[in-house]
């Protein structure tokens, strides 16, 4: 397998990580309540959910399914910890680092209540910010199940300044994606093991899934993906819907993919739909300055 890790991610992930301190229950509760006030300000169960928060022996804030307010939660446990939590609880700005773990997510529920018997998925995310550099680093975001399927994502966003609420508003317009890496290892027993939003009509229809993937790959501009990576992606798509092996995709942007570029893509896509135009200019606008590299390594037994 090739090493596709973008240079910027090599440098960022090599930097010393923050040392997480043991969380205090009061900080867990206040932090949760402040977030809930933003996300679900009228939810009558917030107080009960906050009261049920505990601190694990390892110092993580924890919420459990089945406790007050979470009787119908679609997860088993939710744990988190932060470095610099008072930045959030006192000043209303994000902490310097945040780590979240969630267990028992049902991919059938995530895909609209299907019944496929896929094993539950666990998720772990570690984010940290580099204030002096104006960057947010997704050090790792992992989804995994007991069948051996796993997906790991890392990435970096630039022009992010979170020193105050007003700077956070400015950053909403300036934030840009700089680089990322996706690594996905698939065991092949379960179709769509992570519960991604695949069209239900395609579920269980191998050729429809392959054709949809081939169509997307064919529309990637030549300047974005070279012939070798296009061949790797095509080989992966040909093994759908239950590929066995490891796919790595590296994405980097020269100028940074920002909201303006995404907005222009959406505007042109809408115009194309209204004009019944099937041109590829919208994809070129969205992916301008972006380079994609891919490597598909099928399991040795399958390749043989």
C-alpha positions in Angstrom: 0.0 0.0 0.0 1.2 3.5 -0.9 1.7 6.2 1.8 -0.7 8.9 0.8 -0.6 11.1 3.9 -0.4 14.8 2.8 2.8 16.6 4.0 0.8 19.1 6.1 -0.8 16.3 8.0 2.5 14.6 8.6 3.8 17.9 10.2 0.6 18.5 12.2 0.2 15.0 13.6 3.8 14.9 14.6 3.3 17.9 17.0 2.9 17.2 20.7 -0.7 16.4 21.7 -2.5 18.1 24.5 -2.5 16.4 27.9 -6.2 16.0 28.9 -6.9 16.7 32.5 -9.6 14.8 34.5 -13.0 16.4 33.9 -15.1 17.8 36.7 -18.8 16.8 36.8 -19.8 20.5 37.1 -17.8 21.3 33.9 -19.4 18.3 32.1 -22.9 19.6 33.0 -22.3 23.2 32.2 -20.6 22.4 29.0 -23.4 20.1 27.9 -26.1 22.6 28.9 -24.4 25.5 27.0 -24.3 23.3 23.8 -27.9 22.2 24.3 -29.0 25.8 24.6 -27.6 26.3 21.1 -28.7 23.0 19.5 -32.0 22.3 21.2 -33.0 25.3 23.3 -36.6 24.1 23.9 -35.9 20.5 24.8 -37.6 19.7 28.1 -35.3 16.8 28.8 -32.1 18.8 29.0 -32.1 19.2 32.7 -32.7 15.5 33.3 -30.0 14.5 30.8 -27.5 16.9 32.5 -28.4 15.5 35.9 -27.5 12.0 34.6 -24.0 13.0 33.5 -21.3 11.2 35.5 -17.5 11.2 35.4 -15.8 7.8 34.7 -12.9 6.5 36.7 -10.6 7.6 33.8 -11.9 11.2 34.0 -14.3 11.3 31.0 -17.7 12.9 31.1 -20.3 10.2 30.3 -23.9 9.9 29.3 -25.6 6.5 29.1 -28.6 5.3 27.2 -31.6 4.4 29.4 -31.0 7.2 32.0 -33.4 10.0 32.5 -34.0 11.9 29.2 -32.1 9.3 27.2 -34.6 6.4 27.4 -34.8 6.2 23.6 -31.2 7.2 22.8 -29.8 5.6 19.7 -26.4 4.9 21.3 -25.1 3.0 24.3 -22.6 5.5 25.8 -21.4 9.0 25.0 -18.1 10.1 26.5 -16.1 13.3 26.1 -13.2 15.2 27.6 -11.7 18.6 26.8 -8.5 20.5 27.4 -9.2 24.1 28.3 -12.9 23.5 29.1 -13.3 26.8 30.9 -12.8 28.5 27.5 -16.3 27.0 26.7 -18.0 27.0 30.1 -16.9 30.5 31.0 -16.1 32.4 27.7 -18.3 30.6 25.2 -15.4 29.7 22.8 -14.2 26.2 21.9 -11.7 24.4 24.1 -8.1 23.8 22.8 -8.8 20.1 22.3 -11.9 17.8 22.4 -12.1 14.1 22.3 -15.5 12.3 22.0 -16.3 8.6 22.1 -19.7 7.0 21.3 -20.6 3.3 21.4 -23.5 1.3 20.1 -24.6 3.2 17.1 -27.0 1.2 14.9 -26.2 1.6 11.2 -29.8 0.4 10.4 -31.2 3.2 12.4 -28.8 5.7 10.8 -30.0 4.6 7.4 -33.7 5.1 8.1 -34.7 2.1 10.2 -33.7 -0.8 7.9 -33.3 -4.4 9.2 -30.0 -5.8 7.8 -28.4 -7.2 11.0 -25.3 -5.1 10.6 -23.2 -4.9 13.8 -23.3 -1.7 15.8 -20.7 1.0 15.2 -18.4 2.8 17.6 -17.1 6.3 16.9 -14.1 8.1 18.3 -13.1 11.7 17.3 -10.2 13.9 18.5 -10.1 17.5 17.5 -7.5 20.1 18.4 -6.9 23.7 17.5 -3.7 25.6 16.8 -4.6 29.2 17.7 -1.3 30.8 16.5 -1.6 29.1 13.1 -5.4 29.6 12.8 -6.0 25.9 12.2 -8.2 23.1 13.4 -6.9 19.6 13.1 -9.0 16.5 13.0 -6.3 14.3 14.4 -8.5 11.2 14.0 -12.1 10.3 13.5 -12.7 6.6 13.6 -15.7 4.4 12.9 -15.4 0.7 13.6 -17.5 -2.4 14.2 -16.9 -5.9 15.6 -16.8 -7.5 12.2 -13.5 -5.9 11.3 -14.7 -2.9 9.3 -13.1 0.4 10.1 -12.8 3.9 8.7 -10.3 6.5 9.8 -10.3 10.2 8.8 -7.8 12.9 9.5 -7.8 16.5 8.2 -6.8 20.1 8.6 -8.8 23.3 8.2 -7.1 26.7 7.9 -8.1 30.3 8.6 -10.0 29.3 11.7 -9.8 31.9 14.5 -11.8 31.0 17.7 -10.4 33.5 20.3 -13.7 35.2 20.8 -17.4 34.9 19.7 -16.9 37.7 17.2 -13.9 36.0 15.6 -15.9 32.7 15.5 -18.4 34.5 13.3 -15.7 35.8 11.0 -14.3 32.3 10.7 -17.6 31.0 9.5 -16.8 32.7 6.2 -13.0 32.3 6.1 -12.6 28.6 7.1 -11.2 26.4 4.4 -10.4 22.8 4.1 -6.6 22.2 3.4 -5.9 18.5 3.5 -7.3 15.2 4.5 -6.8 11.4 4.5 -9.4 8.7 4.5 -8.4 5.1 5.2 -11.2 2.4 5.1 -10.7 -1.3 5.7 -13.6 -3.5 4.8 -14.1 -7.1 5.8 -16.8 -7.7 3.2 -19.5 -9.4 5.2 -21.9 -6.5 5.4 -23.0 -4.1 2.7 -22.5 -0.4 3.7 -21.4 -1.4 7.2 -21.3 2.2 8.5 -24.9 3.1 7.6 -24.0 5.9 5.1 -26.9 7.4 3.3 -27.0 5.1 0.3 -30.2 5.3 -1.7 -32.4 2.6 -0.3 -33.4 1.6 -3.8 -29.7 0.8 -4.4 -29.3 -1.3 -1.3 -28.8 -4.9 -2.3 -28.6 -4.0 -6.1 -24.9 -4.5 -6.8 -24.8 -3.2 -10.4 -26.7 -0.1 -9.6 -24.2 0.8 -6.9 -21.3 0.1 -9.2 -22.8 2.2 -12.0 -23.4 5.1 -9.6 -19.8 4.9 -8.4 -18.4 4.6 -12.0 -20.4 7.7 -13.0 -19.0 9.8 -10.1 -15.4 8.7 -10.8 -15.8 9.5 -14.5 -16.8 13.1 -13.7 -13.7 13.8 -11.7 -11.6 16.3 -13.7 -8.3 15.2 -15.0 -6.5 17.9 -13.1 -7.9 16.6 -9.8 -7.2 12.9 -10.1 -4.5 11.3 -12.3 -5.0 8.2 -14.3 -3.4 5.9 -11.7 -5.6 7.1 -8.9 -8.7 7.0 -11.2 -7.9 3.3 -12.0 -7.6 2.6 -8.2 -11.0 4.2 -7.5 -12.5 2.3 -10.5 -11.1 -1.0 -9.2 -12.6 -0.3 -5.7 -16.0 0.6 -7.3 -15.9 -2.6 -9.3 -15.8 -4.6 -6.1 -19.0 -3.0 -4.7 -21.2 -3.6 -2.8 -19.1 -5.7 -0.5 -15.4 -4.9 -1.2 -12.7 -6.7 0.9 -9.5 -4.7 1.4 -8.3 -1.3 2.3 -9.0 2.0 0.4 -6.9 5.1 1.1 -7.9 8.5 -0.4 -5.7 11.6 0.1 -7.2 15.0 -0.6 -5.2 18.3 -0.6 -6.1 21.8 -1.7 -3.6 24.4 -2.9 -5.7 27.4 -1.9 -8.1 25.8 0.6 -11.6 24.8 -0.2 -13.8 27.5 1.4 -17.5 28.4 1.5 -17.2 30.8 -1.5 -16.0 27.9 -3.7 -18.8 25.6 -2.4 -21.4 28.4 -2.8 -20.4 28.9 -6.5 -20.6 25.2 -7.1 -24.1 25.0 -5.6 -25.2 28.0 -7.6 -23.9 26.6 -10.9 -25.3 23.2 -10.1 -28.8 24.7 -9.6 -28.5 26.6 -12.9 -27.4 23.4 -14.6 -30.4 21.5 -13.2 -32.8 24.3 -14.3 -31.3 24.4 -17.8 -31.2 20.5 -18.0 -27.5 20.8 -18.7 -25.3 17.7 -17.9 -22.0 19.6 -18.3 -19.1 19.0 -15.9 -18.2 22.7 -15.2 -19.8 22.6 -11.7 -17.5 19.8 -10.6 -14.5 21.7 -11.9 -15.5 24.8 -9.9 -15.9 22.8 -6.7 -12.6 20.9 -7.1 -10.4 23.7 -8.5 -7.0 23.5 -6.9 -7.8 20.1 -5.3 -5.7 17.0 -5.8 -7.0 13.5 -5.1 -4.8 10.4 -4.8 -6.2 6.9 -4.2 -4.9 3.5 -3.5 -7.1 0.3 -3.3 -5.5 -2.8 -1.9 -7.9 -5.8 -2.1 -7.5 -8.6 0.4 -4.9 -11.0 -0.8 -7.4 -13.9 -0.9 -9.7 -11.8 -3.0 -7.0 -10.6 -5.3 -5.8 -14.1 -5.9 
